[in-house]
């Protein structure tokens, strides 16, 4: 069940981080409130995951998958620039998390 909470935290963080783009520096009340609520949900789910999953493993998975997903959304939906170097960096981040997870950090 802990990995379900972690996956939920990752999804909530992805949606909320994309939402930050629409707050216009927290000058737009609707998106700003949605972001604050979204991060509260994110951290609530993450805290539940940490009851079982070691923090190093959980944070590595959360940050890597969140980074990769946000970057992919930025490239594909938000017309943000993507270079071979950027994509290679994201692949290395994900590979690093796999190494941490397989290396016994869990």
C-alpha positions, -999 to +999 in steps of 0.1 A: +000+000+000+029+023+007+039+024-030+003+033-039+006+063-016+040+071-032+025+069-067-004+091-056+021+117-042+041+116-074+009+122-095-003+150-072+031+166-073+032+165-111-002+181-115+005+207-088+039+216-102+024+222-136-002+243-119+025+266-106+029+278-141-006+292-140-003+310-107+016+339-124+039+342-094+010+336-069-009+367-082-039+346-095-060+335-065-077+304-080-046+287-093-026+297-062-051+281-038-052+250-060-014+247-058-014+251-020-041+224-017-023+202-042+010+204-023-008+196+010-022+165-007+012+156-021+030+158+012+001+140+030+004+111+006+042+112+008+041+111+046+019+080+044+043+063+021+072+071+045+056+051+072+068+020+054+093+030+026+127+043+038+130+080+031+161+078+009+144+053-014+110+071-014+125+105-021+148+091-049+118+076-066+096+106-060+121+131-072+133+112-103+099+102-116+085+137-109+115+153-126+112+130-157+074+135-159+075+173-155+103+175-181+084+153-206+052+174-201+072+206-206+087+193-238+055+179-252+027+201-240+042+234-229+066+239-258+097+240-236+130+233-253+145+198-252+180+190-262+199+157-263+218+168-233+186+175-213+171+142-222+203+123-214+204+140-180+169+129-172+177+094-183+207+094-160+185+107-131+161+078-136+190+053-140+204+066-107+172+059-089+170+024-103+206+019-090+197+032-056+167+010-054+185-021-066+216-014-045+199-022-013+187+012-001+152-003+004 
